[in-house]
Amino acid sequence: MLSYKQINELKSAVGPLSARGEKYCSDTCLTRYLEARNWNVTKSRKMLEESLKWRAAYRPEDIRWNTTSHDGQVRFLVYVLENAILNLTEGQDKMVWLIDFTGWTMAHATPIKTARECTSILQNHYPERLGIAFLYNPPKVFEAFYKAVKYFLDPRSIEKLNFVYQKDEESMQALYKCIDPEVLPVEFGGKNNVVYNHEEYSKSMLQDDIKTSRFWEDDAKIVNHAINGTFVPDVAPQSSLIAAKARIPKPGETHPGHTSCNWVLPVLRSFEQHSDFRVKETMFRRKHALDFNSNDAEQREAKVTELKAALGPLSARGDKYCSEACLKRYLEARNWNVAKSKRMLEESLKWRASYRPEDIRWPDVSVEAETGQIRFLVYTLENAIFSLPEGQEKMVWLIDFTGWTVAHASPTKTSRETANILQNHYPERLAIGFLFNPPKVFEAFYKVIKIFLDPKSIEKVNFVYQKDEESMKVMYKYIDPEVLPVEFGGKNNVVYDHEEYSELMMQDDIKTTNFWAVDVKTDHTNPSINGTLVPDVSPQPSLLAAKAS
């Protein structure tokens, strides 16, 4: 369902366009820009105008298969994207990406300048074009990093990224759901023995170039209007096609550009020449009414009231947990979709009923090796939330990677459980995260996945290196260097004292007990939530000395 009210509002805000600009700014195009900016017309207009200016200068629709360029890699990527978009089936706006990391090492990493330019173009000028991405045979260290940052990402971003290993049957099955194994080449785990033929591929590209020219040719007959002082140019007559600078594979190579990680969009196109290749469409649509404006306080309050009513009766503890601020966080985490928010919140209430995070006390977790990392993390989170100032819902996280190696990576089961708890039961609690002294390979990988992430997720993840003054200054904006410990680049010479810290935690435990004590006074026959009782607080025994020596 399109929100025509906001589409028309955006159309009016942008103002008069050239014939080319008019053709580009279709209703589906405007919808993508609105969706990318959470249906905020002002932000969408700004993003769209920047894209129109970029298209006026870069002229992506004028790039042809054999065009020379000083920025070969970037221009080739743009050409492939424009070509893929032109070949999408009617009504399909998104694509499946398969990115090949086989044999990848740091030596193959794209230069920073090129990576930044690619990221900027993909994020800002091709919004909402990715349905799902498969990272094929990536180094295991990438997955370790992804586990560390997964909590910072928007649920939609998480759904888009999939790690695929040729020897991992389960991950390959996920790939087969989107790409038919009968047409997927053997080198990607499929059954197709197709061999890349450069001449044949070039012919198909030249045919597509003719289609592209025809699609835009009407512009030459119309006088252009300016967009904020920048003209959107008409199509220039194409000169004779010249050899491209982008690396061209030699005949017999299995697929083009097997250097660095491969953007396999052109490969997917080549499959079509050999078979009835179809990429199954993966769409992530918002099912609730798109007329909802998250910036409208009245509409937000109405959603909170609706969610509260949908939940039904709660126990005293459940009622205390489901404050208005809490309901807003769950709604925000599910893009203000009441049905999805209700489902998420009910799962959290069930988890809290069985895990009882608010009943964990310092003596239970003071010795991490004995009690388990996850329980200690949950205790720390509950304590931090309880200590937040009035009206503050989010936290800044500082994650120390100093000296980290793959050997330190958490077991898969632990990582999954941690990610599940953080993502599903503590939504919208992270304001920003700083990854302190992470391995450089993490940042190389982040450059690749960054294009698949929503803007909110990107803003949350920051790489900080103690020897990089610029990155440290960003952290100082959030954490006062006067209170930041020296080992994290601050000026505070504080030394950790376990006994002193234990006393502090025990004092907080008393506050926690007092906060939930109201439940003890209520009737212990609690209403159930989908058949699961939300328990009251059990009386706490006197706080014992911490087990740690």
Secondary structure in CASP SS format (residue, H / E / C, confidence):
PFRMAT SS
TARGET T0000
AUTHOR 0000-0000-0000
METHOD secondary structure of the structure
MODEL  1
M C 1.00
L C 1.00
S C 1.00
Y H 1.00
K H 1.00
Q H 1.00
I H 1.00
N H 1.00
E H 1.00
L H 1.00
K H 1.00
S H 1.00
A H 1.00
V H 1.00
G C 1.00
P C 1.00
L C 1.00
S C 1.00
A H 1.00
R H 1.00
G H 1.00
E H 1.00
K H 1.00
Y H 1.00
C C 1.00
S C 1.00
D H 1.00
T H 1.00
C H 1.00
L H 1.00
T H 1.00
R H 1.00
Y H 1.00
L H 1.00
E H 1.00
A H 1.00
R C 1.00
N C 1.00
W C 1.00
N C 1.00
V H 1.00
T H 1.00
K H 1.00
S H 1.00
R H 1.00
K H 1.00
M H 1.00
L H 1.00
E H 1.00
E H 1.00
S H 1.00
L H 1.00
K H 1.00
W H 1.00
R H 1.00
A H 1.00
A H 1.00
Y H 1.00
R C 1.00
P H 1.00
E H 1.00
D H 1.00
I C 1.00
R C 1.00
W C 1.00
N C 1.00
T C 1.00
T C 1.00
S C 1.00
H C 1.00
D C 1.00
G H 1.00
Q H 1.00
V H 1.00
R H 1.00
F H 1.00
L H 1.00
V H 1.00
Y H 1.00
V H 1.00
L H 1.00
E H 1.00
N H 1.00
A H 1.00
I H 1.00
L H 1.00
N C 1.00
L C 1.00
T C 1.00
E C 1.00
G C 1.00
Q C 1.00
D C 1.00
K C 1.00
M E 1.00
V E 1.00
W E 1.00
L E 1.00
I E 1.00
D E 1.00
F C 1.00
T C 1.00
G C 1.00
W C 1.00
T C 1.00
M H 1.00
A H 1.00
H H 1.00
A C 1.00
T C 1.00
P C 1.00
I H 1.00
K H 1.00
T H 1.00
A H 1.00
R H 1.00
E H 1.00
C H 1.00
T H 1.00
S H 1.00
I H 1.00
L H 1.00
Q H 1.00
N H 1.00
H H 1.00
Y C 1.00
P C 1.00
E C 1.00
R C 1.00
L E 1.00
G E 1.00
I E 1.00
A E 1.00
F E 1.00
L E 1.00
Y E 1.00
N C 1.00
P C 1.00
P C 1.00
K H 1.00
V H 1.00
F H 1.00
E H 1.00
A H 1.00
F H 1.00
Y H 1.00
K H 1.00
A H 1.00
V H 1.00
K H 1.00
Y H 1.00
F H 1.00
L C 1.00
D C 1.00
P H 1.00
R H 1.00
S H 1.00
I H 1.00
E H 1.00
K H 1.00
L E 1.00
N E 1.00
F E 1.00
V E 1.00
Y C 1.00
Q C 1.00
K C 1.00
D C 1.00
E H 1.00
E H 1.00
S H 1.00
M H 1.00
Q H 1.00
A H 1.00
L H 1.00
Y H 1.00
K C 1.00
C C 1.00
I E 1.00
D C 1.00
P C 1.00
E C 1.00
V C 1.00
L C 1.00
P E 1.00
V H 1.00
E H 1.00
F H 1.00
G C 1.00
G C 1.00
K C 1.00
N E 1.00
N C 1.00
V C 1.00
V C 1.00
Y C 1.00
N C 1.00
H H 1.00
E H 1.00
E H 1.00
Y H 1.00
S H 1.00
K H 1.00
S H 1.00
M H 1.00
L H 1.00
Q H 1.00
D H 1.00
D H 1.00
I H 1.00
K H 1.00
T H 1.00
S H 1.00
R H 1.00
F H 1.00
W H 1.00
E H 1.00
D H 1.00
D H 1.00
A H 1.00
K H 1.00
I C 1.00
V C 1.00
N C 1.00
H C 1.00
A E 1.00
I E 1.00
N C 1.00
G C 1.00
T E 1.00
F E 1.00
V C 1.00
P C 1.00
D C 1.00
V C 1.00
A C 1.00
P C 1.00
Q C 1.00
S C 1.00
S C 1.00
L C 1.00
I C 1.00
A C 1.00
A C 1.00
K C 1.00
A C 1.00
R C 1.00
I C 1.00
P C 1.00
K C 1.00
P C 1.00
G C 1.00
E C 1.00
T C 1.00
H C 1.00
P C 1.00
G C 1.00
H C 1.00
T C 1.00
S C 1.00
C C 1.00
N E 1.00
W E 1.00
V C 1.00
L H 1.00
P H 1.00
V H 1.00
L H 1.00
R H 1.00
S H 1.00
F H 1.00
E H 1.00
Q C 1.00
H C 1.00
S C 1.00
D C 1.00
F C 1.00
R C 1.00
V E 1.00
K C 1.00
E C 1.00
T C 1.00
M C 1.00
F C 1.00
R C 1.00
R C 1.00
K C 1.00
H C 1.00
A C 1.00
L C 1.00
D C 1.00
F C 1.00
N C 1.00
S C 1.00
N C 1.00
D C 1.00
A H 1.00
E H 1.00
Q H 1.00
R H 1.00
E H 1.00
A H 1.00
K H 1.00
V H 1.00
T H 1.00
E H 1.00
L H 1.00
K H 1.00
A H 1.00
A H 1.00
L H 1.00
G C 1.00
P C 1.00
L C 1.00
S C 1.00
A H 1.00
R H 1.00
G H 1.00
D H 1.00
K H 1.00
Y H 1.00
C C 1.00
S C 1.00
E H 1.00
A H 1.00
C H 1.00
L H 1.00
K H 1.00
R H 1.00
Y H 1.00
L H 1.00
E H 1.00
A H 1.00
R C 1.00
N C 1.00
W C 1.00
N C 1.00
V H 1.00
A H 1.00
K H 1.00
S H 1.00
K H 1.00
R H 1.00
M H 1.00
L H 1.00
E H 1.00
E H 1.00
S H 1.00
L H 1.00
K H 1.00
W H 1.00
R H 1.00
A H 1.00
S H 1.00
Y H 1.00
R C 1.00
P H 1.00
E H 1.00
D H 1.00
I C 1.00
R C 1.00
W H 1.00
P H 1.00
D H 1.00
V H 1.00
S C 1.00
V C 1.00
E H 1.00
A H 1.00
E H 1.00
T H 1.00
G C 1.00
Q H 1.00
I H 1.00
R H 1.00
F H 1.00
L H 1.00
V H 1.00
Y H 1.00
T H 1.00
L H 1.00
E H 1.00
N H 1.00
A H 1.00
I H 1.00
F H 1.00
S C 1.00
L C 1.00
P C 1.00
E C 1.00
G C 1.00
Q C 1.00
E C 1.00
K C 1.00
M E 1.00
V E 1.00
W E 1.00
L E 1.00
I E 1.00
D E 1.00
F C 1.00
T C 1.00
G C 1.00
W C 1.00
T C 1.00
V H 1.00
A H 1.00
H H 1.00
A C 1.00
S C 1.00
P C 1.00
T H 1.00
K H 1.00
T H 1.00
S H 1.00
R H 1.00
E H 1.00
T H 1.00
A H 1.00
N H 1.00
I H 1.00
L H 1.00
Q H 1.00
N H 1.00
H H 1.00
Y C 1.00
P C 1.00
E C 1.00
R C 1.00
L E 1.00
A E 1.00
I E 1.00
G E 1.00
F E 1.00
L E 1.00
F E 1.00
N C 1.00
P C 1.00
P C 1.00
K H 1.00
V H 1.00
F H 1.00
E H 1.00
A H 1.00
F H 1.00
Y H 1.00
K H 1.00
V H 1.00
I H 1.00
K H 1.00
I H 1.00
F H 1.00
L C 1.00
D C 1.00
P H 1.00
K H 1.00
S H 1.00
I H 1.00
E H 1.00
K H 1.00
V E 1.00
N E 1.00
F E 1.00
V E 1.00
Y C 1.00
Q C 1.00
K C 1.00
D C 1.00
E H 1.00
E H 1.00
S H 1.00
M H 1.00
K H 1.00
V H 1.00
M H 1.00
Y H 1.00
K C 1.00
Y C 1.00
I C 1.00
D C 1.00
P C 1.00
E C 1.00
V C 1.00
L C 1.00
P E 1.00
V H 1.00
E H 1.00
F H 1.00
G C 1.00
G C 1.00
K C 1.00
N E 1.00
N C 1.00
V C 1.00
V C 1.00
Y C 1.00
D C 1.00
H H 1.00
E H 1.00
E H 1.00
Y H 1.00
S H 1.00
E H 1.00
L H 1.00
M H 1.00
M H 1.00
Q H 1.00
D H 1.00
D H 1.00
I H 1.00
K H 1.00
T H 1.00
T H 1.00
N H 1.00
F H 1.00
W H 1.00
A C 1.00
V H 1.00
D H 1.00
V H 1.00
K H 1.00
T C 1.00
D C 1.00
H C 1.00
T C 1.00
N C 1.00
P C 1.00
S E 1.00
I E 1.00
N C 1.00
G C 1.00
T E 1.00
L E 1.00
V C 1.00
P C 1.00
D C 1.00
V C 1.00
S C 1.00
P C 1.00
Q C 1.00
P C 1.00
S C 1.00
L C 1.00
L C 1.00
A C 1.00
A C 1.00
K C 1.00
A C 1.00
S C 1.00
END
